[in-house]
Amino acid sequence: MVDCVFCDIVKGRAPCHRVAESSLALAFLDIHPLTEGHCLVVPKRHVVFWHDLSGEECTALFGLAHGVAGRLMRAYRPEFVSVYARGRRVPHAHLFVVPAYTGDLYDREFSRLEQLQEGSPELEALRSPRALAAAAARLGGGL
């Protein structure tokens, strides 16, 4: 048996502030929010990485995240809502659904990442037409 806080939340053995639920996924407030209303969306089945979910589970996970984003837009009126998956701290697939505003801490951190992505000499080689064509071919989309 896996010792997993998100499994405990799904099964009702650990507390959370539930926001939305479907038969395959659950959304609840993050206890370490980046902004007010920051939610996590998790599959009910224990899966470490979101890309290992079944198609049905993935559809449910992202569908619930979409619904939560709409609720966040209505409740908080953010400029935008970000959805991303990283999930290194808790080994259970999850999406972060974060309302954000230009210039807030969350936006500033992601802006730094974008600046790194666009301006890093280490990443320059990855932006070349040859590298992009090779990556597309490797992923099955090269023409």
DSSP file (Angstrom, degrees, kcal/mol; ACC not computed):
  #  RESIDUE AA STRUCTURE BP1 BP2  ACC     N-H-->O    O-->H-N    N-H-->O    O-->H-N    TCO  KAPPA ALPHA  PHI   PSI    X-CA   Y-CA   Z-CA
    1    1 A M              0   0    0      0, 0.0     2,-0.3     0, 0.0     0, 0.0   0.000 360.0 360.0 360.0 134.3    0.0    0.0    0.0
    2    2 A V        -     0   0    0      2,-0.0     2,-0.9     1,-0.0    44,-0.0  -0.644 360.0-137.6 -83.4 133.7    1.3    3.4   -1.0
    3    3 A D        +     0   0    0     -2,-0.3     2,-0.4     4,-0.0    -1,-0.0  -0.821  43.3 157.0 -90.6 103.7    1.5    6.1    1.8
    4    4 A C     >  -     0   0    0     -2,-0.9     4,-2.2     1,-0.1     5,-0.2  -0.982  42.2-152.6-139.3 122.0    0.2    9.1   -0.1
    5    5 A V  H  > S+     0   0    0     -2,-0.4     4,-2.2     1,-0.2     5,-0.1   0.862 100.9  52.6 -62.5 -35.8   -1.4   12.3    1.3
    6    6 A F  H  > S+     0   0    0      2,-0.2     4,-2.7     1,-0.2    -1,-0.2   0.882 108.1  50.4 -69.9 -35.9   -3.4   12.9   -1.9
    7    7 A C  H  > S+     0   0    0      2,-0.2     4,-2.3     1,-0.2     6,-0.2   0.906 110.1  51.5 -63.5 -40.1   -4.8    9.3   -1.7
    8    8 A D  H  <>S+     0   0    0     -4,-2.2     5,-2.6     2,-0.2     6,-1.2   0.896 110.6  48.2 -62.9 -39.7   -5.7   10.0    1.9
    9    9 A I  H ><5S+     0   0    0     -4,-2.2     3,-1.4     4,-0.2    -2,-0.2   0.941 111.0  50.1 -64.4 -47.5   -7.5   13.2    0.8
   10   10 A V  H 3<5S+     0   0    0     -4,-2.7    -2,-0.2     1,-0.3    -1,-0.2   0.889 113.2  46.7 -57.6 -40.7   -9.4   11.4   -2.0
   11   11 A K  T 3<5S-     0   0    0     -4,-2.3    -1,-0.3    -5,-0.2    -2,-0.2   0.446 116.3-113.9 -84.2  -0.1  -10.5    8.7    0.4
   12   12 A G  T < 5S+     0   0    0     -3,-1.4    -3,-0.2    -4,-0.3    -2,-0.1   0.625  86.5 116.0  79.7  12.4  -11.6   11.2    3.1
   13   13 A R  S   <S+     0   0    0     -5,-2.6    -4,-0.2    -6,-0.2    -5,-0.1   0.577  74.7  43.9 -90.0 -10.5   -8.9   10.2    5.5
   14   14 A A  S    S-     0   0    0     -6,-1.2    -2,-0.2    -7,-0.1    -1,-0.1  -0.981  93.0-108.5-131.5 144.9   -7.1   13.6    5.4
   15   15 A P        +     0   0    0      0, 0.0     2,-0.3     0, 0.0    -6,-0.1  -0.336  43.4 155.0 -74.0 153.1   -8.8   17.0    5.5
   16   16 A C        -     0   0    0     -7,-0.1     2,-0.8    -4,-0.1    14,-0.1  -0.964  48.0-109.8-161.2 167.0   -9.1   19.3    2.6
   17   17 A H        -     0   0    0     12,-0.4    12,-2.2    -2,-0.3     2,-0.1  -0.862  41.6-148.3-104.2  95.7  -11.2   22.1    1.3
   18   18 A R  E     +A   28   0A   0     -2,-0.8    10,-0.3    10,-0.2     3,-0.1  -0.370  25.1 173.3 -68.4 140.4  -12.9   20.5   -1.7
   19   19 A V  E     -     0   0A   0      8,-3.1     2,-0.3     1,-0.5     9,-0.2   0.707  64.6 -10.7-114.1 -40.3  -13.8   22.7   -4.6
   20   20 A A  E     -A   27   0A   0      7,-1.4     7,-3.1     2,-0.0    -1,-0.5  -0.981  58.9-167.9-160.0 159.0  -15.0   20.3   -7.3
   21   21 A E  E     -A   26   0A   0     -2,-0.3     2,-0.2     5,-0.2     5,-0.2  -0.996   7.4-179.0-155.0 146.7  -15.2   16.6   -8.0
   22   22 A S        -     0   0    0      3,-2.9    -2,-0.0    -2,-0.3     5,-0.0  -0.745  52.3 -89.6-129.5-177.0  -16.0   14.1  -10.7
   23   23 A S  S    S+     0   0    0     -2,-0.2     3,-0.1     1,-0.2    37,-0.0   0.756 126.7  28.3 -67.9 -21.6  -16.0   10.3  -10.7
   24   24 A L  S    S+     0   0    0      1,-0.1    20,-2.8    32,-0.1    21,-0.4   0.510 121.3  39.4-117.3  -7.8  -12.3   10.3  -11.6
   25   25 A A  E     - B   0  43A   0     18,-0.3    -3,-2.9    19,-0.1     2,-0.4  -0.965  55.0-155.0-146.2 158.8  -10.8   13.5  -10.2
   26   26 A L  E     -AB  21  42A   0     16,-2.6    16,-2.9    -2,-0.3     2,-0.4  -0.997   5.2-158.5-136.4 138.2  -10.9   15.8   -7.2
   27   27 A A  E     +AB  20  41A   0     -7,-3.1    -8,-3.1    -2,-0.4    -7,-1.4  -0.963  22.3 158.7-117.5 135.4  -10.1   19.5   -6.9
   28   28 A F  E     -AB  18  40A   0     12,-2.4    12,-3.1    -2,-0.4   -10,-0.2  -0.970  45.1 -83.5-149.5 162.0   -9.2   21.1   -3.6
   29   29 A L  E     - B   0  39A   0    -12,-2.2   -12,-0.4    -2,-0.3     2,-0.3  -0.447  44.6-118.2 -69.5 138.7   -7.4   24.2   -2.3
   30   30 A D        -     0   0    0      8,-2.5     7,-0.1    -2,-0.1     8,-0.1  -0.596  11.5-144.4 -74.0 134.2   -3.6   24.0   -2.0
   31   31 A I  S    S+     0   0    0     -2,-0.3    -1,-0.1     1,-0.3    -2,-0.0   0.582 101.0  47.0 -78.1  -8.1   -2.5   24.3    1.7
   32   32 A H  S    S-     0   0    0      6,-0.1    -1,-0.3     3,-0.0    -2,-0.0  -0.560  89.9-171.8-124.5  65.8    0.6   26.2    0.4
   33   33 A P        -     0   0    0      0, 0.0     3,-0.1     0, 0.0    65,-0.0  -0.264  28.6-158.6 -69.3 144.5   -1.1   28.6   -2.1
   34   34 A L  S    S+     0   0    0      1,-0.3     2,-0.3    71,-0.0    72,-0.3   0.759  87.1   2.1 -82.5 -31.1    0.9   30.8   -4.5
   35   35 A T  S >  S-     0   0    0     70,-0.1     3,-1.9    71,-0.1    -1,-0.3  -0.941 100.5 -73.4-146.0 165.4   -2.2   33.1   -4.7
   36   36 A E  T 3  S+     0   0    0     -2,-0.3    40,-0.0     1,-0.3    -2,-0.0  -0.437 120.9  22.4 -63.4 131.6   -5.6   33.1   -3.1
   37   37 A G  T 3  S+     0   0    0      1,-0.3    -1,-0.3    -2,-0.2    60,-0.1   0.360  80.6 159.9  93.1  -4.6   -7.8   30.4   -4.6
   38   38 A H    <   -     0   0    0     -3,-1.9    -8,-2.5    61,-0.1     2,-0.3  -0.306  21.4-169.5 -53.8 123.0   -4.8   28.2   -5.8
   39   39 A C  E     -BC  29  97A   0     58,-2.7    58,-2.7   -10,-0.3     2,-0.4  -0.789  21.0-143.7-118.1 158.9   -6.2   24.7   -6.3
   40   40 A L  E     -BC  28  96A   0    -12,-3.1   -12,-2.4    -2,-0.3     2,-0.5  -0.953  10.3-158.7-115.2 142.2   -4.8   21.3   -6.9
   41   41 A V  E     +BC  27  95A   0     54,-2.1    54,-2.4    -2,-0.4   -14,-0.2  -0.990  17.7 178.9-122.3 123.7   -6.6   18.8   -9.2
   42   42 A V  E     -B   26   0A   0    -16,-2.9   -16,-2.6    -2,-0.5     2,-0.2  -0.911  31.0-115.3-125.3 148.3   -5.7   15.1   -8.7
   43   43 A P  E     -B   25   0A   0      0, 0.0   -18,-0.3     0, 0.0     4,-0.2  -0.549  25.4-130.7 -73.0 149.7   -6.9   11.8  -10.2
   44   44 A K  S    S+     0   0    0    -20,-2.8     2,-0.3    -2,-0.2   -19,-0.1   0.824  90.8  73.7 -72.9 -29.6   -8.6    9.6   -7.7
   45   45 A R  S    S-     0   0    0    -21,-0.4     2,-0.7     1,-0.1   -21,-0.0  -0.643  98.4-107.3 -82.1 141.2   -6.5    6.7   -8.7
   46   46 A H        +     0   0    0     -2,-0.3     2,-0.4    46,-0.1    -2,-0.1  -0.587  55.2 153.2 -72.8 113.6   -2.9    6.8   -7.4
   47   47 A V        -     0   0    0     -2,-0.7    46,-4.3    -4,-0.2     6,-0.1  -0.989  36.3-149.4-139.5 131.8   -0.7    7.5  -10.4
   48   48 A V  S    S+     0   0    0     -2,-0.4     2,-0.4    44,-0.3    44,-0.2   0.940  81.9  37.0 -71.5 -46.9    2.7    9.2  -10.0
   49   49 A F  S >  S-     0   0    0     44,-0.1     3,-2.0     1,-0.1     4,-0.2  -0.893  71.5-138.4-114.4 136.1    2.9   11.0  -13.4
   50   50 A W  G >  S+     0   0    0     -2,-0.4     3,-1.7     1,-0.3    -1,-0.1   0.820 102.9  62.9 -60.5 -31.0   -0.1   12.6  -15.2
   51   51 A H  G 3  S+     0   0    0      1,-0.3    -1,-0.3    -3,-0.0     7,-0.0   0.554  95.8  61.3 -74.6  -4.6    1.1   11.3  -18.5
   52   52 A D  G <  S+     0   0    0     -3,-2.0    -1,-0.3     2,-0.0    -2,-0.2   0.380  82.1 109.1 -96.7   2.3    0.7    7.7  -17.2
   53   53 A L  S <  S-     0   0    0     -3,-1.7     2,-0.0    -4,-0.2    -3,-0.0  -0.350  79.1-102.5 -70.6 156.8   -3.1    8.3  -16.7
   54   54 A S     >  -     0   0    0      1,-0.1     4,-2.7    -2,-0.0     5,-0.2  -0.344  36.4-105.7 -68.3 163.2   -5.6    6.5  -18.9
   55   55 A G  H  > S+     0   0    0      1,-0.2     4,-2.4     2,-0.2     5,-0.2   0.900 123.1  50.9 -57.9 -41.1   -7.1    8.7  -21.6
   56   56 A E  H  > S+     0   0    0      2,-0.2     4,-2.1     1,-0.2    -1,-0.2   0.909 111.5  46.9 -64.2 -42.8  -10.4    8.8  -19.7
   57   57 A E  H  > S+     0   0    0      2,-0.2     4,-2.8     1,-0.2    -2,-0.2   0.897 111.9  50.7 -66.3 -39.7   -8.6    9.8  -16.5
   58   58 A C  H  X S+     0   0    0     -4,-2.7     4,-2.6     2,-0.2     5,-0.3   0.918 110.3  49.4 -64.6 -43.4   -6.6   12.5  -18.3
   59   59 A T  H  X S+     0   0    0     -4,-2.4     4,-2.3    -5,-0.2    -1,-0.2   0.910 113.3  47.2 -60.5 -42.4   -9.7   13.9  -19.9
   60   60 A A  H  X S+     0   0    0     -4,-2.1     4,-2.5     2,-0.2    -2,-0.2   0.908 112.1  50.2 -65.7 -42.2  -11.4   14.0  -16.4
   61   61 A L  H  X S+     0   0    0     -4,-2.8     4,-2.1     2,-0.2    -2,-0.2   0.956 117.4  37.7 -62.1 -52.4   -8.3   15.6  -14.8
   62   62 A F  H  X S+     0   0    0     -4,-2.6     4,-2.2     2,-0.2    -1,-0.2   0.833 114.7  56.0 -72.0 -31.3   -8.0   18.4  -17.4
   63   63 A G  H  X S+     0   0    0     -4,-2.3     4,-2.0    -5,-0.3    -1,-0.2   0.917 109.6  45.6 -64.0 -42.7  -11.8   18.8  -17.7
   64   64 A L  H  X S+     0   0    0     -4,-2.5     4,-2.6     2,-0.2    -2,-0.2   0.902 111.0  53.2 -67.1 -39.9  -12.1   19.3  -13.9
   65   65 A A  H  X S+     0   0    0     -4,-2.1     4,-2.5     1,-0.2    -2,-0.2   0.897 107.7  52.0 -59.9 -40.0   -9.1   21.8  -14.1
   66   66 A H  H  X S+     0   0    0     -4,-2.2     4,-1.8     2,-0.2    -1,-0.2   0.924 110.4  47.6 -61.8 -45.4  -11.0   23.7  -16.8
   67   67 A G  H  X S+     0   0    0     -4,-2.0     4,-1.9     1,-0.2    -2,-0.2   0.899 111.6  50.1 -62.8 -41.0  -14.1   23.9  -14.7
   68   68 A V  H  X S+     0   0    0     -4,-2.6     4,-2.7     1,-0.2    -2,-0.2   0.896 106.6  55.8 -64.3 -40.5  -12.1   25.1  -11.7
   69   69 A A  H  X S+     0   0    0     -4,-2.5     4,-2.4     1,-0.2    -1,-0.2   0.906 106.8  50.5 -59.0 -41.3  -10.4   27.7  -13.8
   70   70 A G  H  X S+     0   0    0     -4,-1.8     4,-2.0     2,-0.2    -1,-0.2   0.905 110.2  49.4 -62.6 -41.6  -13.9   29.1  -14.7
   71   71 A R  H  X S+     0   0    0     -4,-1.9     4,-2.8     1,-0.2     5,-0.2   0.911 110.6  50.5 -63.1 -42.0  -14.8   29.2  -11.0
   72   72 A L  H  X>S+     0   0    0     -4,-2.7     4,-2.8     1,-0.2     5,-0.7   0.903 108.5  52.4 -63.2 -40.9  -11.6   31.0  -10.2
   73   73 A M  H  X5S+     0   0    0     -4,-2.4     4,-1.1     1,-0.2    -1,-0.2   0.913 114.9  41.7 -61.4 -42.4  -12.3   33.6  -13.0
   74   74 A R  H  <5S+     0   0    0     -4,-2.0    -2,-0.2    -5,-0.2    -1,-0.2   0.902 120.9  40.8 -71.6 -40.9  -15.7   34.3  -11.6
   75   75 A A  H  <5S+     0   0    0     -4,-2.8    -2,-0.2    -5,-0.2    -3,-0.2   0.877 132.2  18.0 -78.4 -38.8  -14.8   34.3   -7.9
   76   76 A Y  H  <5S-     0   0    0     -4,-2.8    -3,-0.2    -5,-0.2    -2,-0.1   0.597  83.7-140.1-112.4 -15.3  -11.5   36.2   -8.0
   77   77 A R     << +     0   0    0     -4,-1.1    -4,-0.2    -5,-0.7    -3,-0.1   0.902  34.7 177.7  53.3  46.9  -11.4   38.0  -11.4
   78   78 A P        -     0   0    0      0, 0.0    23,-0.2     0, 0.0     3,-0.1  -0.275  41.9-116.3 -71.4 166.7   -7.7   37.3  -12.0
   79   79 A E  S    S-     0   0    0     21,-1.4     2,-0.3     1,-0.2    22,-0.2   0.841  92.2 -14.3 -70.5 -32.3   -6.1   38.4  -15.2
   80   80 A F  E     -D  100   0A   0     20,-1.6    20,-2.9    18,-0.0     2,-0.5  -0.975  60.7-128.1-160.4 165.0   -5.5   34.8  -16.1
   81   81 A V  E     -D   99   0A   0     -2,-0.3     2,-0.3    18,-0.2   -12,-0.1  -0.993  22.5-151.4-122.9 126.2   -5.4   31.3  -14.7
   82   82 A S  E     -D   98   0A   0     16,-2.7    16,-2.7    -2,-0.5     2,-0.4  -0.749   7.2-166.5 -95.8 143.8   -2.4   29.1  -15.1
   83   83 A V  E     +D   97   0A   0     -2,-0.3     2,-0.3    14,-0.2    14,-0.2  -0.998  21.3 152.8-126.7 127.4   -2.5   25.3  -15.2
   84   84 A Y  E     -D   96   0A   0     12,-1.8    12,-3.4    -2,-0.4     2,-0.5  -0.992  32.7-141.1-151.3 158.8    0.7   23.3  -14.9
   85   85 A A        +     0   0    0     -2,-0.3    10,-0.1    10,-0.2     8,-0.0  -0.983  40.9 132.5-121.4 127.3    1.9   19.9  -13.8
   86   86 A R        +     0   0    0     -2,-0.5    -1,-0.1     8,-0.5     9,-0.1   0.410  21.5 171.8-131.1 -68.3    5.2   19.5  -12.0
   87   87 A G        +     0   0    0      1,-0.1     5,-0.2     6,-0.1     8,-0.0   0.843  22.4 137.9  65.9  41.8    4.5   17.3   -9.0
   88   88 A R        +     0   0    0      1,-0.1    -1,-0.1     3,-0.1     0, 0.0   0.755  69.8  51.5 -89.1 -24.5    7.9   16.5   -7.6
   89   89 A R  S    S+     0   0    0      1,-0.2    -1,-0.1     3,-0.1    -2,-0.0   0.887 113.5  39.7 -81.8 -38.4    7.1   16.9   -3.9
   90   90 A V  S    S-     0   0    0      2,-0.1     2,-2.5   -42,-0.1    -1,-0.2  -0.953  79.5-140.2-113.1 118.7    4.0   14.7   -3.8
   91   91 A P  S    S+     0   0    0      0, 0.0     2,-0.3     0, 0.0   -42,-0.1  -0.305  74.4  93.1 -79.1  60.5    4.4   11.5   -5.8
   92   92 A H  S    S-     0   0    0     -2,-2.5   -44,-0.3   -44,-0.2    -2,-0.1  -0.948  88.1-100.5-147.7 126.4    0.8   11.5   -7.1
   93   93 A A        +     0   0    0    -46,-4.3     2,-0.3    -2,-0.3   -44,-0.1  -0.136  55.0 160.1 -49.4 137.9   -0.2   13.2  -10.4
   94   94 A H        -     0   0    0    -52,-0.2    -8,-0.5   -46,-0.1     2,-0.4  -0.978  33.3-138.8-161.2 151.7   -1.6   16.6   -9.9
   95   95 A L  E     -C   41   0A   0    -54,-2.4   -54,-2.1    -2,-0.3     2,-0.5  -0.900  16.9-138.5-109.1 140.2   -2.3   19.9  -11.7
   96   96 A F  E     -CD  40  84A   0    -12,-3.4   -12,-1.8    -2,-0.4     2,-0.5  -0.856  15.4-168.6 -92.5 131.1   -1.8   23.3  -10.2
   97   97 A V  E     +CD  39  83A   0    -58,-2.7   -58,-2.7    -2,-0.5   -14,-0.2  -0.943  15.9 178.0-123.5 106.8   -4.6   25.7  -11.1
   98   98 A V  E     - D   0  82A   0    -16,-2.7   -16,-2.7    -2,-0.5     2,-0.2  -0.933  26.9-142.5-124.6 117.5   -3.5   29.2  -10.1
   99   99 A P  E     - D   0  81A   0      0, 0.0     2,-0.3     0, 0.0   -18,-0.2  -0.569  34.6-173.3 -70.5 139.4   -5.3   32.5  -10.5
  100  100 A A  E     - D   0  80A   0    -20,-2.9   -20,-1.6    -2,-0.2   -21,-1.4  -0.948  22.4-157.6-142.3 158.5   -2.7   35.2  -11.3
  101  101 A Y    >   -     0   0    0     -2,-0.3     3,-2.3   -23,-0.2     6,-0.4  -0.985  40.7 -91.7-134.9 140.0   -2.3   38.8  -11.8
  102  102 A T  T 3  S+     0   0    0     -2,-0.4     3,-0.1     1,-0.3     4,-0.0  -0.303 112.2  13.4 -54.1 126.1    0.4   40.7  -13.7
  103  103 A G  T 3  S+     0   0    0      1,-0.3    -1,-0.3     2,-0.1    -3,-0.0   0.301  92.7 127.9  90.9  -8.9    3.2   41.6  -11.4
  104  104 A D  S <> S-     0   0    0     -3,-2.3     4,-2.8     1,-0.1    -1,-0.3  -0.270  78.2 -95.8 -73.6 171.4    2.3   39.3   -8.5
  105  105 A L  H  > S+     0   0    0      1,-0.2     4,-2.3     2,-0.2     5,-0.2   0.903 125.4  49.6 -54.3 -46.6    4.9   36.9   -7.0
  106  106 A Y  H  > S+     0   0    0    -72,-0.3     4,-2.2     1,-0.2    -1,-0.2   0.932 112.8  46.5 -59.3 -48.5    3.7   34.0   -9.2
  107  107 A D  H  > S+     0   0    0     -6,-0.4     4,-2.3     1,-0.2    -1,-0.2   0.892 110.9  52.8 -63.2 -40.4    3.7   36.1  -12.4
  108  108 A R  H  X S+     0   0    0     -4,-2.8     4,-1.9     2,-0.2    -1,-0.2   0.908 109.1  49.3 -63.3 -41.5    7.2   37.5  -11.6
  109  109 A E  H  X S+     0   0    0     -4,-2.3     4,-1.7    -5,-0.2    -2,-0.2   0.921 113.0  45.8 -65.6 -43.3    8.6   34.0  -11.1
  110  110 A F  H  X S+     0   0    0     -4,-2.2     4,-2.3     1,-0.2    -1,-0.2   0.850 108.7  56.9 -68.5 -32.2    7.2   32.7  -14.3
  111  111 A S  H  X S+     0   0    0     -4,-2.3     4,-2.3     2,-0.2    -1,-0.2   0.890 105.2  52.0 -63.2 -38.2    8.4   35.8  -16.1
  112  112 A R  H  X S+     0   0    0     -4,-1.9     4,-2.3     2,-0.2    -2,-0.2   0.911 108.8  50.2 -62.7 -41.8   11.9   35.0  -14.9
  113  113 A L  H  X S+     0   0    0     -4,-1.7     4,-2.6     1,-0.2    -2,-0.2   0.910 110.0  50.2 -63.0 -41.9   11.5   31.5  -16.3
  114  114 A E  H  X S+     0   0    0     -4,-2.3     4,-2.3     2,-0.2    -1,-0.2   0.891 109.5  51.2 -63.4 -39.0   10.4   32.9  -19.7
  115  115 A Q  H  X S+     0   0    0     -4,-2.3     4,-2.3     2,-0.2    -2,-0.2   0.901 110.6  49.0 -64.1 -40.2   13.4   35.2  -19.7
  116  116 A L  H  X S+     0   0    0     -4,-2.3     4,-1.8     1,-0.2    -2,-0.2   0.934 111.0  50.6 -61.5 -46.2   15.7   32.3  -19.1
  117  117 A Q  H  < S+     0   0    0     -4,-2.6    -2,-0.2     1,-0.2    -1,-0.2   0.885 118.5  37.1 -59.9 -40.9   14.0   30.3  -21.9
  118  118 A E  H  < S+     0   0    0     -4,-2.3    -1,-0.2    -5,-0.1    -2,-0.2   0.747 126.8  32.4 -86.1 -24.8   14.4   33.2  -24.3
  119  119 A G  H  < S+     0   0    0     -4,-2.3    -2,-0.2    -5,-0.2    -3,-0.2   0.454  80.7 116.3-117.2   0.4   17.8   34.5  -23.4
  120  120 A S    >X  -     0   0    0     -4,-1.8     3,-1.0    -5,-0.2     4,-0.6  -0.575  50.4-153.7 -78.1 124.0   19.9   31.6  -22.1
  121  121 A P  H >> S+     0   0    0      0, 0.0     3,-0.8     0, 0.0     4,-0.5   0.835  96.6  63.4 -60.6 -30.9   23.0   30.9  -24.2
  122  122 A E  H 34 S+     0   0    0      1,-0.2     3,-0.2     2,-0.1     4,-0.2   0.800 107.1  42.5 -63.4 -27.4   22.7   27.3  -23.0
  123  123 A L  H X> S+     0   0    0     -3,-1.0     3,-0.8    -7,-0.2     4,-0.7   0.481  86.8  95.6 -97.3  -3.9   19.4   26.9  -24.7
  124  124 A E  H X< S+     0   0    0     -3,-0.8     3,-1.4    -4,-0.6     4,-0.5   0.889  80.7  55.2 -54.4 -44.6   20.4   28.7  -27.9
  125  125 A A  G >< S+     0   0    0     -4,-0.5     3,-0.9     1,-0.3     6,-0.3   0.821 101.5  58.7 -62.0 -30.8   21.2   25.4  -29.7
  126  126 A L  G <4 S+     0   0    0     -3,-0.8    -1,-0.3     1,-0.2    -2,-0.2   0.705 101.7  56.0 -71.6 -18.6   17.7   24.1  -29.0
  127  127 A R  G << S+     0   0    0     -3,-1.4    -1,-0.2    -4,-0.7    -2,-0.2   0.541  80.5 111.9 -90.2  -8.7   16.1   27.1  -30.8
  128  128 A S  S <> S-     0   0    0     -3,-0.9     4,-2.6    -4,-0.5     5,-0.2  -0.309  78.2-119.5 -67.1 149.8   18.0   26.5  -34.1
  129  129 A P  H  > S+     0   0    0      0, 0.0     4,-2.5     0, 0.0     5,-0.2   0.878 115.2  52.7 -55.2 -38.6   15.9   25.4  -37.1
  130  130 A R  H  > S+     0   0    0      2,-0.2     4,-2.3     1,-0.2     5,-0.2   0.932 110.6  46.0 -64.3 -45.4   17.9   22.2  -37.3
  131  131 A A  H  > S+     0   0    0     -6,-0.3     4,-2.3     2,-0.2    -1,-0.2   0.897 113.4  49.3 -65.3 -40.4   17.4   21.3  -33.7
  132  132 A L  H  X S+     0   0    0     -4,-2.6     4,-2.4     2,-0.2    -1,-0.2   0.908 111.6  48.6 -66.1 -41.3   13.6   22.1  -33.9
  133  133 A A  H  X S+     0   0    0     -4,-2.5     4,-2.3    -5,-0.2    -2,-0.2   0.898 111.9  49.9 -64.2 -40.1   13.3   19.9  -37.0
  134  134 A A  H  X S+     0   0    0     -4,-2.3     4,-2.4     2,-0.2    -2,-0.2   0.901 111.1  48.7 -65.4 -40.7   15.2   17.1  -35.3
  135  135 A A  H  X S+     0   0    0     -4,-2.3     4,-1.8     2,-0.2    -2,-0.2   0.916 111.3  49.8 -65.5 -42.2   13.0   17.3  -32.3
  136  136 A A  H  <>S+     0   0    0     -4,-2.4     5,-3.4     1,-0.2     6,-0.9   0.909 112.1  48.1 -62.4 -41.8    9.8   17.3  -34.4
  137  137 A A  H ><5S+     0   0    0     -4,-2.3     3,-1.3     4,-0.3    -2,-0.2   0.909 109.4  52.8 -64.4 -41.7   11.1   14.2  -36.3
  138  138 A R  H 3<5S+     0   0    0     -4,-2.4    -1,-0.2     1,-0.3    -2,-0.2   0.841 110.2  48.7 -62.6 -33.1   11.9   12.5  -33.1
  139  139 A L  T 3<5S-     0   0    0     -4,-1.8    -1,-0.3    -5,-0.2    -2,-0.2   0.407 123.4-105.3 -88.0   1.6    8.4   13.1  -31.8
  140  140 A G  T < 5S+     0   0    0     -3,-1.3    -3,-0.2    -4,-0.2    -2,-0.1   0.591  98.8  96.3  90.3  10.7    6.9   11.8  -35.1
  141  141 A G      < +     0   0    0     -5,-3.4    -4,-0.3    -6,-0.2    -5,-0.1   0.324  46.1 124.6-115.5   7.9    5.9   15.2  -36.6
  142  142 A G              0   0    0     -6,-0.9    -9,-0.1     1,-0.1    -8,-0.0  -0.429 360.0 360.0 -72.1 141.9    8.8   15.9  -38.8
  143  143 A L              0   0    0     -2,-0.1    -1,-0.1   -10,-0.0   -10,-0.0   0.398 360.0 360.0-106.9 360.0    8.1   16.6  -42.4
